[in-house]
Amino acid sequence: MREGVLLLAHGAPERVEDVEAYLGYVRGGRPGSPEVTEEVCRRYAAIGGSSPLLRWTRVQAEALEKLLGIPVFFGMRNWHPFIAETMEQVRAAGIQRLAGICLAPQFSELSIGLYIKRATEAADGIEIVWAKSYHDDPLLIDAFAERLCPLLPRKVLFTAHSLPERALKPGDPYAAECRATAAAVAARAGVAEWDFAYQSQGMTADVWLGPTVEACLDRFAAEGLHELVIDPIGFVCDHIEVLYDIDIQFREYGAARGIAISRPESLNGSPAFTAALAQVAKRCLA
């Protein structure tokens, strides 16, 4: 039986001109606000007009393929190459069994569950063995800690992407897994003082998971803190939520309150992260 690995990511536009079409996929075809589109375009322009998510996903896939010695494919939920397009490549390569890994370590039915649904619909007879969560994999924790250690000792605010509260089913493990990843990285890196927040809340009227980063920064400023590391342990590469939300928005917000913010280099092409993905894939295919 011919085996391979399927990596799945959110997807992001590589040109500001594609933002409107991209947001249409994110919304599932529902009409959107021109004001939101304008704001998202502004943010992409602020980071140079392009998301590096596709480039880093390709780097991660190529490194994993080299380490494992089996084909590694990648597909995106909301932009090219779409998951269905990637599954056509998988079929053409004669792959019969895949290790399915979403490039987000913590599971939620609202996020990872949708990736699994899309890939399963497009599988058409190809067996996919899913790594639904690897939030506490020791090699993943090592990879995050390796990036964080050069910035210590400082207080650390670990972050993950917020989700709308109303959409989370009872018992959804996302919040617990995000905090478990943060606690494990803090322990591995020897962080003396840390906290946790959710970032990148959506531009909707929903109640989103909190606390927000801004609320934490307000509290830290009142406590007299002047230096802070923000470590986004819910993300595994650079994209808009890192390059704009942290590097621009949160740094400006912190500076206005007397707090200098730094962050670790994203995992991106980290060999330690490649080793973590390889271990996860091997468990799936064992």
N, C-alpha and C positions, 0 to 999 in steps of 0.2 A: 504494500500500500504506500503510495507516494504522499509524503507529509510536508507541511509548510507552516508558516506563521502568518496570521493576519493581525496587523496593528490598525486600530481605529482612532481617529481624532475628530475634533469638532469641525475643522475646516475654517478658512478665513480668506478674504479677498487679497489679492496681490496688487490691486490697483484701487485707488479711490473711486474711479469710475464704476467699479463693480460692487460698491458697497450696497447700493439700493437693491440690486438683484440678490446679493447675499442675504440681506435682511429679509427678503421675501421667503427664502428657504428656511431661515431661522423661525419665522412666524408661521410656517406651514401654509403659505399662500394667503394668509389673512392680511387685509389692508393695514398699512402702518401709518404713523404720523410723519408728516414732512419734517417736523421739528426734530424728531428722533433721528431720522435719516441725516439731516444736516449736522446734528451733533456728532453722530458716529463718523461721518465724513471728516469733520474737523479733527477728531481724535486720530484717525488714520493719517491725516495730513501731518499732524504734530509728531508722529513717529517716523516720518519719511515717506508716507504714502503707501506703504506696503507692509503686510504682516509676514514675518519670517517663519510662521508655523509650518507651512508646507516644506520649506527648505530643511528645517530641523527634523521634521518627521522623516524625510527622505534620508537624512544623515543617520538617524537612529535605526531605520530599517536596514540600511546598507551595512552598518556596523554589526547589527544583530545577525544578519545573514552570513557575514564573514565569520563570526564567532561560532555559530551553530552548524554551518555547512549545509543548510537546507534553505529553500526559497522563502523569502519574507516579503509579503505584500502589505500595502497600506491603502486605506480608503478613508474618506471624509463624510461626515453626516450632512454637512450643510454647504459643501463647496467641492470643486473638482480636486482630485478624482473622487467622484461619489462612490459610495460603498457598492452599489450595483455594478458600476463600471469596473471596479476592482475585482469583483467576483467573476466577471467575464474573463479577466486575465488569469484568475486562478483556474478556471475550467480549461482554458486554452493550454495551460501548463500541465494539465493532467493530474492536478492535485486532488486527492480524495479525502484527506483529513487535515484539519487546520487546528492549531492552537490560536484561540481568539483572545486578544489582549487589547483592552481600551487604554489609551494613553492618559488615563486619569486613575490614580491609585485607589480612590475611595468609591465605594458603590452606593448608588441611589437608583431606585427604579425609574425616577424621573430623568436621569441623565444616562448612566450606563445601560439601564434597561432599554432605552430607545435605540442605542447602538446595537445591542444584541437583537432587538426586534428587526431592525432594518437588514442586518446581515443574515439573519435566519431566513427572512423572506426571500433574499436573493441567492441563498445557498443552493437550492435546487438539487438536492441529493448529496452535496458535499457535507461531510460530518465536521462540525465545529465544536471543539471542546473548550469551554469558556473559563478564563481566569476572571471571575466576576469581581474579585477584589484582591489586591496585594498590598494593602495599606500598611501592613506591619512586617512585610518581608524584610529579613535582616539585611540583605544586600541593598535594598532600596533605602533603608534607614542609613546605612553606611554612606550611600551616595549623597543623600541630603546633608549628612553631618560633615562630610568631606568638604562640601562647598561652604558650609556655615562657619567652620572652625576658624578660618583666617580672620573673621570679623569679631571674634570674641576677645576679651570679655565685655559684653554689653547686654543690656536688656533686649530680649527678642520678642517680637510680636509675630507669631505664626498665623498664616491666613489660608483660607480656602474659598472657592467661589460660592457665593450665596445662592440659595434656591428659594422659590416662593413657598412659604409655609403651607398654604392651602393645598398645594399639589403633592405634598409628601404623605404617603400612606402611613397609617399607624405601624410602628415598628420598623420604619425605614432606618437602616443602619448608618446613613451618611454622616449625621452629626457626631455620633460616637466614634466612627472610624476616622474622621478628620482630627478630632481631639486626640485619639490614640496615636495617630502618626506624629502629631506635634509633640506629645509626651515622649515617644520613643526617640525622636530626633534630639530633643532636649537632653534626655538621659545619655544618649550616645555621645553627644558633643560636649557634655558637661556644662550645660547652660545653667547658671545660678538663678536667674530671674527671667521668667517668660510669661506670656499671656497669649490668648487666642482670639481672633476675630474673623468675621466673614467680609469678603470684599466683592466689588463688582456687582452690586445689586442691580437688577434690571430697571429700565426706565418705564415702570408700570405702577399702577396704583396698588399692587399687591403688597401684602406684608411679607417681607423677605427675612430670611434667617439673620440674626444678629448675635452679638453686638457688631456694629459697623467699625471699620478702621477709624473713621473720623471721631466717633464717640470715644474710642480708646485714646486717641491722640489728645482730645480735650482733657480727659482724665489724667493722662500722663503729664501734660503741661501744668495742670493744677497741682500735681505732686512734685513739680520742680525738675522733671526729667529733661535732659538736654541732648541725649544721644540715643538712637533706637535703630535696631535692625529689624526690617520687615522680611520675613522668610515665607514665601508662598508655597507651602508644602502640598497644595492641591494641584499644582501645575508642574509639568516636566520639561517645558521649553519656553523660550521667549515668544510672546505674542502680545496682543493689544492689552490684555489684563495685567501684564507685567510691565511692558514698555511705556504704556500711558498711565494706567491706574496707579501703579507704584512709583515709577521713575519720574512722572510729571505731577499727577494730581496729588498724591499723598505727600510727596516731597515738598510741594508748594504749601499744602495745608499744614504740614509740620513746621516748616520754616516760619510761617506766620505766627506760630505759637512757641518759637524758640527751640524747636526740636530738629536736630540734624538727622536725616534718615539715610541709611544705607541698606543694601540688600545683597545677599549672596549671588554669585553667578548662577543662572539657571542650569539645570542638569544638561540640557542641550545634547552635546556629543560626549558626555561624561563616560569614560570606560567603565566606571563603577555602575552607572545606570544600565549600560549595555549588559553587564554581567547579571544585574538584577532581572532584566527582561529575559535573558537566556534561562535563568533558573526558573522563572515563572512558566516559560514555554515548555521546558523539559517536564515540569510537573504535569502540565496539561497532556502531554503526549506520552507520558510513562504508561 
